[in-house]
């Protein structure tokens, strides 16, 4: 007679997510990382414009509104990456 194989089956309980934990994980962390990405991208733009001014490629050193808008790409990219990392393997 053959023996029966018994395996343990674990049941995962759904964890209740607090509103503060939800906001911290899915909103605050990606937002602060996005701000950091914005500042890094904006700093690189300023440095490159200043170096262009020093070399002589530009006649004047000025920061335009388009530079601020272009820096939003850094914010959006880092925000999306961090949001994707925080939702990895979990359903929002």
C-alpha positions in Angstrom: 0.0 0.0 0.0 1.3 3.4 -0.9 1.6 6.2 1.6 -0.3 9.5 1.3 1.7 12.6 0.8 0.5 15.5 3.0 1.7 19.0 2.3 1.1 22.1 4.2 -1.0 24.7 2.4 -0.7 28.2 3.7 -3.4 30.8 3.3 -2.3 34.3 2.9 -4.4 36.8 4.7 -5.1 40.1 3.1 -3.4 42.9 5.0 -5.3 46.0 5.7 -3.4 49.0 4.4 -3.5 52.1 6.5 -4.1 55.4 4.6 -0.8 56.8 5.9 1.1 53.8 4.8 -0.6 53.9 1.4 0.2 57.6 1.0 3.8 57.1 2.2 4.5 54.2 -0.2 2.6 55.1 -3.3 2.6 58.9 -3.2 5.2 60.5 -1.0 8.2 58.2 -1.8 7.8 58.6 -5.6 7.0 62.3 -5.3 10.2 63.1 -3.3 12.3 61.0 -5.7 10.7 62.9 -8.6 11.6 66.2 -7.0 15.2 64.9 -6.7 15.2 63.9 -10.4 13.9 67.3 -11.3 16.6 69.1 -9.4 19.4 66.9 -10.8 18.1 67.4 -14.4 17.8 71.2 -13.8 21.3 71.3 -12.3 22.7 69.5 -15.3 21.0 72.0 -17.6 22.4 75.0 -15.7 25.9 73.5 -15.7 25.8 72.8 -19.4 24.5 76.3 -20.3 27.1 77.9 -18.1 29.9 75.9 -19.6 28.6 76.8 -23.1 28.7 80.5 -22.0 32.3 80.1 -20.7 33.5 78.4 -23.8 31.9 81.0 -26.0 29.1 79.0 -27.7 26.5 81.4 -26.1 26.5 85.1 -26.0 24.7 85.3 -22.7 23.8 83.0 -19.8 20.1 82.9 -19.1 17.6 80.4 -17.9 14.4 80.2 -19.9 11.0 78.9 -19.0 11.6 76.0 -21.4 14.5 74.8 -19.2 12.1 74.5 -16.3 9.7 72.6 -18.5 12.4 70.3 -19.8 13.4 69.5 -16.2 9.9 68.1 -15.7 11.1 65.1 -17.8 13.5 64.3 -15.0 10.6 64.5 -12.5 8.3 62.3 -14.6 10.9 59.7 -15.3 12.0 59.2 -11.7 8.4 59.4 -10.4 7.3 56.6 -12.8 10.3 54.4 -12.0 9.8 54.7 -8.2 6.1 54.2 -8.5 6.7 51.0 -10.6 9.2 49.8 -7.9 6.8 50.3 -5.1 4.0 48.5 -6.9 6.2 45.6 -7.9 4.4 42.3 -7.2 1.5 44.1 -5.6 -1.8 45.4 -6.7 -2.5 49.0 -6.0 
